[in-house]
């Protein structure tokens, strides 16, 4: 009997020890939410969000939102924290396979005050005659007591006549911003927006200023800019350079019309060089010609205004044309001698005469003639010489003609000159004077034009080996007192 009871007890102990343990599965849900200001209007980005018991920690995005996935089911306290704010918490429950939404409100610390209204002090509101490069300055009356608080600024600028507001500075802490390359004679509006860590924005007043008027420069020239030639104006010292064109084409041979405040020039904007005009401030781009300015050894050179400013004359191969400044009434003036093209010209009111350069296929094969404005009475002034001959233009009184000539008589296949000098000759063909007696050896003078009062000559000079671009120079009418006024410029005119 005792053995029977022993085996019964042994079975009772063995059976439970062989049964499987039961493990409860871990269930998960998701948590999402947003962190807001107490009024619910401002979404607070960059806040740290944690849970208790711990799960993942996360930072709110730009819209103040956060999301934590795969949070074990249970009850949690969700806390949001950001520098400058009091902590905010909310109790939530995570349920299996569900997303629980949470909204947490953060109060700004009591020692923080939002930025005050930006107050401007330079330039003054409605200030005029301002430079094209200017610094906008302001101050801000934020009464923050916390050293970690920062005020950031956005600055907007808008040009009159447009609806586009350009943000010229974003999230800067400095209370000034510099701008440059503004337009002449233009009103600009500007506004500063202050922002604090509470993300609230305080909008400053809209102020305005007006830039200075475009200078009345008497000199125009062509200048190489980023691989293309553009038209500029300048004062007589080479200062106040103003870029008048920005077409990224070859814009050159500018000629001033002081009577109508127009500048004519040639451009290959339509491939073949055509004549365009602009106003002295660069506005009013207008196409004048329909027949190109071209010929032997001539790509867009040789245009000039009539003395009254109403017409332009220019060469087209073996023909010389006159055209109204509005592009009408194209008229043939003259035909070049056989096997010749027209290359350059000028027109004086004294005797109503035109001086022209004719040229053959060979760049060294050239002459200068005088004729009446209607093309009659065609007379040789400077005959064909061995060296390179170029650039005829009248003196202000119409009694002399300037031209350039290489005194070395050098010739090669590239049309190079070694020592090109400026000469003057009377319209009677006498009294030839070398005006380049002070020229540096190994350089070429070119493109001579008299100043508006006839006392000066403006011209270009460059090394004869092509190692540098031409510079613009001036000298007295007798060739004395040469001085460089503009680096990297060509084909100047002074009227």
C-alpha positions as CSV (number, residue, x, y, z in Angstrom):
1,X,0.0,0.0,0.0
2,X,2.8,2.4,0.9
3,X,4.4,1.8,-2.5
4,X,1.1,2.5,-4.2
5,X,0.8,5.9,-2.5
6,X,4.5,6.8,-3.3
7,X,4.0,6.4,-7.0
8,X,0.8,8.4,-7.0
9,X,2.5,11.3,-5.4
10,X,5.4,11.0,-7.8
11,X,3.0,11.3,-10.8
12,X,1.3,14.4,-9.3
13,X,4.7,16.2,-9.1
14,X,5.9,15.1,-12.5
15,X,2.8,16.1,-14.5
16,X,2.9,19.9,-13.7
17,X,6.7,20.1,-14.4
18,X,6.2,18.8,-18.0
19,X,3.5,21.5,-18.9
20,X,4.5,24.6,-21.2
21,X,4.8,28.1,-19.7
22,X,2.3,30.7,-21.1
23,X,4.0,34.1,-22.3
24,X,1.8,37.2,-22.9
25,X,2.5,38.9,-26.3
26,X,3.8,42.6,-26.4
27,X,1.4,44.9,-28.2
28,X,2.3,48.2,-29.9
29,X,0.6,51.4,-31.1
30,X,1.7,54.8,-32.5
31,X,1.9,58.3,-31.0
32,X,1.6,61.5,-33.0
33,X,1.0,65.0,-32.0
34,X,1.8,68.7,-32.3
35,X,3.4,71.3,-30.0
36,X,1.6,74.7,-29.9
37,X,1.6,78.0,-28.2
38,X,-1.2,78.4,-25.5
39,X,-3.5,80.2,-28.0
40,X,-3.0,77.4,-30.5
41,X,-1.9,79.8,-33.2
42,X,1.8,79.2,-33.2
43,X,3.3,75.8,-34.1
44,X,6.6,75.3,-32.2
45,X,9.4,73.6,-34.1
46,X,12.6,72.2,-32.7
47,X,11.0,71.1,-29.4
48,X,12.2,67.8,-27.8
49,X,9.5,65.3,-27.2
50,X,10.0,62.4,-24.7
51,X,7.7,59.8,-23.0
52,X,7.6,58.3,-19.5
53,X,8.0,55.4,-19.3
54,X,10.7,55.9,-21.9
55,X,10.3,55.2,-25.6
56,X,11.9,57.0,-28.4
57,X,12.8,60.7,-28.2
58,X,12.1,63.0,-31.2
59,X,12.2,66.7,-32.3
60,X,9.2,68.5,-33.7
61,X,9.4,69.5,-37.4
62,X,8.8,72.9,-38.9
63,X,5.1,72.6,-38.4
64,X,5.5,71.7,-34.7
65,X,4.5,68.1,-35.4
66,X,6.0,64.8,-34.1
67,X,5.4,61.1,-34.5
68,X,6.7,58.1,-32.5
69,X,6.0,54.6,-33.9
70,X,5.9,51.2,-32.3
71,X,5.3,52.3,-28.7
72,X,4.4,49.5,-26.4
73,X,0.7,49.6,-25.3
74,X,0.2,51.3,-21.9
75,X,-0.2,54.7,-20.2
76,X,2.3,57.4,-20.7
77,X,3.2,61.0,-19.9
78,X,4.4,62.8,-23.0
79,X,6.6,65.9,-22.3
80,X,7.7,68.6,-24.7
81,X,10.7,70.9,-23.9
82,X,12.4,73.8,-25.7
83,X,14.8,76.4,-24.5
84,X,13.0,79.6,-23.5
85,X,9.8,77.7,-22.8
86,X,8.3,76.0,-19.8
87,X,7.9,72.3,-20.1
88,X,4.5,71.0,-21.2
89,X,3.1,67.5,-20.6
90,X,0.0,65.5,-21.4
91,X,-1.1,62.0,-20.3
92,X,-2.2,59.6,-23.0
93,X,-2.9,55.9,-23.5
94,X,-1.4,53.8,-26.3
95,X,-3.7,51.1,-27.6
96,X,-2.9,48.2,-29.7
97,X,-2.6,48.9,-33.5
98,X,-3.9,52.4,-33.0
99,X,-2.5,55.9,-33.3
100,X,-3.0,58.2,-30.3
101,X,-3.0,61.9,-30.9
102,X,-1.5,64.4,-28.4
103,X,-1.5,68.1,-28.2
104,X,1.1,69.8,-26.0
105,X,1.1,73.5,-25.1
106,X,4.2,75.4,-24.2
107,X,4.3,78.7,-22.4
108,X,7.1,81.2,-23.1
109,X,9.3,81.8,-20.0
110,X,8.2,84.8,-18.1
111,X,11.6,86.5,-18.6
112,X,11.2,86.7,-22.4
113,X,9.5,89.3,-24.5
114,X,8.9,89.1,-28.2
115,X,10.9,91.4,-30.5
116,X,9.8,94.9,-30.7
117,X,9.0,96.9,-33.9
118,X,12.1,97.3,-36.0
119,X,13.0,101.0,-36.1
120,X,15.0,102.3,-39.2
121,X,17.6,105.0,-39.1
122,X,19.5,104.8,-42.5
123,X,18.7,105.9,-45.1
124,X,16.0,108.2,-43.9
125,X,12.5,107.5,-45.2
126,X,12.0,109.0,-48.7
127,X,15.7,110.0,-48.9
128,X,16.8,111.0,-52.4
129,X,20.0,111.0,-54.4
130,X,21.2,107.8,-52.8
131,X,24.2,105.9,-54.1
132,X,23.8,102.7,-56.1
133,X,25.6,100.7,-53.3
134,X,24.0,101.4,-49.9
135,X,23.7,100.0,-46.4
136,X,20.2,99.7,-44.9
137,X,20.3,100.0,-41.1
138,X,17.8,99.6,-38.2
139,X,17.6,98.8,-34.5
140,X,15.1,96.6,-32.6
141,X,13.6,97.2,-29.1
142,X,13.2,93.6,-28.0
143,X,13.1,93.7,-24.1
144,X,14.3,90.2,-23.6
145,X,16.1,89.6,-20.2
146,X,17.4,86.2,-21.3
147,X,20.9,86.2,-22.7
148,X,20.1,83.1,-24.9
149,X,17.3,84.9,-26.7
150,X,18.1,86.0,-30.2
151,X,16.1,88.2,-32.7
152,X,16.4,87.3,-36.3
153,X,15.6,89.6,-39.2
154,X,14.3,89.1,-42.8
155,X,14.7,92.1,-45.1
156,X,12.7,92.7,-48.3
157,X,13.4,95.1,-51.1
158,X,11.0,96.1,-53.9
159,X,11.7,98.3,-56.9
160,X,9.1,100.8,-58.0
161,X,7.0,99.8,-61.0
162,X,7.2,96.1,-60.1
163,X,5.1,93.8,-57.9
164,X,8.0,91.5,-57.0
165,X,9.3,91.7,-53.5
166,X,12.9,90.4,-53.2
167,X,14.1,88.9,-49.9
168,X,17.7,90.3,-49.7
169,X,18.4,88.9,-46.2
170,X,17.0,85.9,-44.3
171,X,17.4,85.1,-40.6
172,X,20.3,87.5,-40.0
173,X,21.1,88.7,-36.5
174,X,22.9,91.9,-37.7
175,X,20.9,95.1,-37.8
176,X,22.2,96.2,-41.2
177,X,22.5,94.8,-44.7
178,X,24.4,96.1,-47.7
179,X,23.1,96.1,-51.3
180,X,24.8,97.1,-54.5
181,X,24.2,97.4,-58.3
182,X,21.0,99.3,-57.8
183,X,19.5,101.2,-60.8
184,X,19.8,105.0,-61.3
185,X,16.9,107.3,-60.7
186,X,14.8,104.5,-59.1
187,X,12.6,104.4,-56.0
188,X,13.1,101.4,-53.8
189,X,10.9,100.2,-50.9
190,X,12.2,98.2,-48.0
191,X,10.9,96.4,-44.9
192,X,12.4,94.6,-42.0
193,X,10.6,91.7,-40.2
194,X,11.8,90.8,-36.7
195,X,11.4,87.2,-35.4
196,X,12.0,85.8,-31.9
197,X,12.2,82.2,-30.7
198,X,8.4,82.1,-30.2
199,X,8.3,82.3,-34.0
200,X,6.0,85.4,-33.9
201,X,6.8,88.0,-36.5
202,X,6.9,91.8,-36.0
203,X,6.6,93.7,-39.2
204,X,8.5,97.0,-39.5
205,X,7.1,99.9,-41.5
206,X,7.7,100.1,-45.3
207,X,10.3,102.8,-46.0
208,X,11.5,104.1,-49.3
209,X,14.6,105.8,-50.9
210,X,15.4,107.0,-54.4
211,X,18.8,106.5,-56.1
212,X,20.7,109.3,-57.8
213,X,20.0,110.3,-61.4
214,X,22.2,108.9,-64.1
215,X,25.2,111.2,-64.7
216,X,25.3,113.3,-67.8
217,X,28.4,111.6,-69.1
218,X,29.9,113.1,-72.3
219,X,32.0,110.0,-73.3
220,X,30.7,106.7,-74.6
221,X,32.7,103.6,-75.3
222,X,32.6,99.9,-75.7
223,X,34.0,97.6,-73.0
224,X,34.5,93.9,-72.7
225,X,32.3,92.4,-69.9
226,X,32.1,88.7,-69.3
227,X,33.1,87.8,-72.8
228,X,30.8,90.3,-74.6
229,X,31.2,94.0,-75.6
230,X,28.8,96.4,-73.9
231,X,28.2,100.1,-74.2
232,X,29.3,102.3,-71.3
233,X,29.3,106.1,-70.6
234,X,31.9,108.0,-68.6
235,X,32.9,111.4,-67.4
236,X,36.0,113.1,-68.8
237,X,38.2,111.6,-66.0
238,X,37.1,108.1,-66.7
239,X,35.0,108.0,-63.5
240,X,31.2,107.4,-63.1
241,X,31.3,104.5,-65.5
242,X,27.7,103.5,-66.3
243,X,26.9,100.3,-68.2
244,X,24.1,101.1,-70.7
245,X,23.6,97.7,-72.5
246,X,23.4,94.2,-71.2
247,X,22.5,92.1,-74.2
248,X,25.5,89.7,-74.1
249,X,26.3,90.4,-77.7
250,X,29.0,92.4,-79.5
251,X,27.8,96.0,-78.9
252,X,30.3,98.5,-80.1
253,X,31.2,101.6,-82.2
254,X,28.9,103.9,-80.1
255,X,28.3,107.4,-81.4
256,X,26.7,110.1,-79.3
257,X,23.8,112.4,-80.5
258,X,23.8,115.2,-78.0
259,X,20.9,117.0,-79.6
260,X,18.4,114.1,-79.1
261,X,20.3,112.5,-76.2
262,X,20.6,109.3,-78.2
263,X,23.5,106.8,-78.6
264,X,23.8,104.8,-81.8
265,X,25.8,101.7,-81.9
266,X,26.1,98.4,-83.8
267,X,25.2,95.0,-82.4
268,X,25.2,91.4,-83.7
269,X,22.1,90.6,-81.7
270,X,20.6,89.4,-85.0
271,X,23.9,87.8,-86.2
272,X,24.7,90.4,-88.9
273,X,25.6,93.8,-87.4
274,X,22.7,96.2,-87.3
275,X,22.3,99.8,-86.0
276,X,20.4,100.3,-82.7
277,X,19.9,103.3,-80.6
278,X,19.4,103.8,-76.9
279,X,18.7,106.8,-74.7
280,X,21.6,108.2,-72.7
281,X,20.4,106.3,-69.6
282,X,20.4,103.0,-71.5
283,X,16.6,102.8,-72.0
284,X,14.6,102.7,-75.2
285,X,16.5,100.1,-77.2
286,X,15.5,100.6,-80.8
287,X,16.5,99.0,-84.1
288,X,17.2,101.5,-86.8
289,X,18.7,99.6,-89.8
290,X,17.5,96.7,-91.9
291,X,20.6,96.4,-94.1
292,X,23.7,95.3,-92.1
293,X,26.8,97.4,-91.4
294,X,29.5,95.3,-93.1
295,X,32.1,95.2,-95.8
296,X,35.7,94.3,-96.5
297,X,37.6,94.1,-93.2
298,X,34.6,95.7,-91.5
299,X,32.3,94.0,-88.9
300,X,29.9,96.6,-87.7
301,X,32.1,99.7,-87.8
302,X,31.8,103.1,-89.5
303,X,28.5,104.7,-88.5
304,X,28.0,108.4,-87.7
305,X,25.2,110.9,-87.1
306,X,24.4,113.8,-89.3
307,X,25.3,117.3,-87.9
308,X,21.7,117.9,-87.0
309,X,21.3,114.5,-85.4
310,X,18.4,113.5,-87.6
311,X,20.1,110.9,-89.7
312,X,22.7,108.1,-89.5
313,X,25.1,107.2,-92.3
314,X,26.8,103.9,-92.6
315,X,28.6,101.5,-95.0
316,X,27.2,98.3,-96.5
317,X,30.0,96.9,-98.6
318,X,30.5,99.2,-101.6
319,X,27.5,101.4,-100.7
320,X,27.1,104.3,-98.3
321,X,23.6,104.7,-96.9
322,X,21.7,107.4,-95.0
323,X,18.7,106.5,-92.8
324,X,16.4,108.5,-90.6
325,X,16.9,107.9,-86.9
326,X,13.5,106.3,-86.7
327,X,14.6,103.7,-89.3
328,X,12.7,105.2,-92.3
329,X,13.8,106.6,-95.6
330,X,16.9,104.5,-96.4
331,X,18.8,106.4,-99.1
332,X,21.8,105.5,-101.1
333,X,24.4,108.3,-100.9
334,X,27.4,107.0,-102.8
335,X,29.1,104.0,-104.4
336,X,32.7,103.2,-103.6
337,X,35.4,103.1,-106.3
338,X,35.8,99.8,-108.2
339,X,37.1,96.9,-106.0
340,X,36.6,99.0,-102.9
341,X,34.2,98.9,-99.9
342,X,33.3,101.7,-97.5
343,X,34.7,101.1,-94.0
344,X,34.4,104.3,-91.9
345,X,32.9,107.8,-92.1
346,X,32.2,111.1,-90.4
347,X,30.1,114.1,-91.2
348,X,30.7,117.8,-90.4
349,X,28.3,120.7,-90.6
350,X,31.1,123.0,-92.0
351,X,30.5,122.8,-95.7
352,X,28.2,119.8,-95.2
353,X,31.1,117.4,-96.0
354,X,31.5,113.7,-95.4
355,X,34.9,112.0,-94.9
356,X,35.0,108.3,-95.8
357,X,37.5,105.5,-95.7
358,X,37.5,103.0,-98.6
359,X,39.3,99.6,-98.4
360,X,40.0,96.6,-100.6
361,X,40.2,92.9,-99.7
362,X,43.7,93.5,-98.4
363,X,43.4,95.3,-95.0
364,X,46.5,97.4,-95.9
365,X,44.8,98.6,-99.2
366,X,43.0,101.8,-98.1
367,X,42.4,105.5,-98.8
368,X,40.5,108.5,-97.3
369,X,38.2,110.7,-99.4
370,X,36.1,113.8,-98.9
371,X,32.8,114.4,-100.6
372,X,29.6,116.4,-100.3
373,X,26.8,115.1,-98.1
374,X,24.8,114.1,-101.3
375,X,27.7,112.0,-102.5
376,X,29.0,114.4,-105.1
377,X,32.5,115.8,-105.5
378,X,34.4,112.7,-104.5
379,X,38.0,113.8,-103.8
380,X,41.1,111.9,-102.5
381,X,42.4,113.3,-99.2
382,X,44.9,110.6,-98.0
383,X,46.2,108.2,-100.7
384,X,46.9,104.5,-100.4
385,X,50.1,103.9,-98.4
386,X,51.9,100.7,-97.5
387,X,51.1,100.7,-93.8
388,X,47.7,100.3,-92.2
389,X,45.4,103.4,-92.6
390,X,42.3,103.8,-90.5
391,X,39.8,105.9,-88.4
392,X,39.0,109.2,-90.2
393,X,37.1,111.8,-88.2
394,X,36.5,115.6,-88.5
395,X,37.7,118.3,-86.1
396,X,35.0,120.3,-84.4
397,X,35.4,123.3,-86.8
398,X,35.5,120.9,-89.8
399,X,38.9,122.2,-91.0
400,X,40.9,119.1,-90.1
401,X,40.6,115.3,-90.3
402,X,42.2,112.9,-87.9
403,X,43.3,109.5,-89.0
404,X,45.7,106.7,-87.9
405,X,48.6,105.2,-89.8
406,X,51.3,102.6,-89.0
407,X,54.6,104.5,-89.7
408,X,56.6,101.3,-90.0
409,X,54.8,100.3,-93.2
410,X,54.6,96.8,-91.8
411,X,52.3,94.2,-93.4
412,X,51.4,90.6,-92.5
413,X,48.5,88.3,-93.2
414,X,46.8,89.1,-89.8
415,X,46.6,92.9,-90.6
416,X,48.9,93.7,-87.6
417,X,50.3,97.2,-87.0
418,X,53.5,97.9,-85.1
419,X,53.5,101.7,-84.5
420,X,50.2,103.2,-85.4
421,X,50.2,107.0,-84.9
422,X,47.4,109.6,-84.9
423,X,47.8,112.3,-87.6
424,X,45.8,115.4,-88.4
425,X,45.6,116.8,-91.9
426,X,43.8,119.9,-93.2
427,X,40.8,119.3,-95.5
428,X,42.8,120.9,-98.2
429,X,45.3,118.0,-98.0
430,X,48.1,120.0,-96.4
431,X,49.7,120.5,-92.9
432,X,49.9,116.8,-91.9
433,X,51.0,116.6,-88.2
434,X,52.0,113.6,-86.2
435,X,50.2,113.8,-82.8
436,X,51.6,110.6,-81.3
437,X,55.1,111.9,-80.7
438,X,54.7,111.0,-77.0
439,X,53.4,107.5,-77.6
440,X,55.1,104.5,-76.0
441,X,57.1,102.5,-78.5
442,X,55.6,99.1,-79.4
443,X,52.0,100.3,-79.0
444,X,49.3,101.4,-81.4
445,X,47.1,104.6,-81.1
446,X,43.7,104.2,-82.7
447,X,40.1,105.5,-82.8
448,X,40.8,109.2,-82.4
449,X,37.9,111.6,-81.8
450,X,37.9,115.3,-80.8
451,X,36.2,116.3,-77.6
452,X,33.1,118.4,-77.8
453,X,35.0,121.7,-77.4
454,X,37.9,120.6,-79.7
455,X,40.5,121.1,-77.1
456,X,41.2,117.4,-76.4
457,X,41.4,114.1,-78.4
458,X,40.2,110.9,-77.0
459,X,41.7,107.7,-78.4
460,X,42.8,104.1,-77.6
461,X,46.2,102.7,-77.1
462,X,47.3,99.0,-76.8
463,X,50.4,96.9,-77.1
464,X,51.1,95.9,-80.8
465,X,51.5,92.2,-79.8
466,X,47.9,91.8,-78.6
467,X,49.1,91.0,-75.1
468,X,46.5,93.4,-73.5
469,X,43.2,94.9,-74.4
470,X,43.0,98.6,-75.5
471,X,42.8,101.4,-72.9
472,X,41.1,104.7,-73.4
473,X,43.4,107.8,-73.3
474,X,43.0,111.6,-73.8
475,X,45.5,114.2,-74.9
476,X,45.5,117.8,-75.8
477,X,44.6,118.6,-79.4
478,X,48.3,119.2,-80.2
479,X,49.3,115.7,-78.9
480,X,50.7,116.9,-75.5
481,X,49.8,115.6,-72.0
482,X,48.7,112.1,-72.8
483,X,46.9,110.3,-69.9
484,X,45.0,107.0,-69.6
485,X,41.5,107.4,-68.2
486,X,39.8,104.0,-68.6
487,X,41.3,100.6,-68.5
488,X,40.0,98.1,-71.0
489,X,37.9,100.2,-73.4
490,X,37.6,100.8,-77.1
491,X,36.0,102.9,-79.8
492,X,35.3,105.9,-77.6
493,X,33.3,109.0,-78.7
494,X,33.1,112.4,-76.9
495,X,30.3,114.7,-77.8
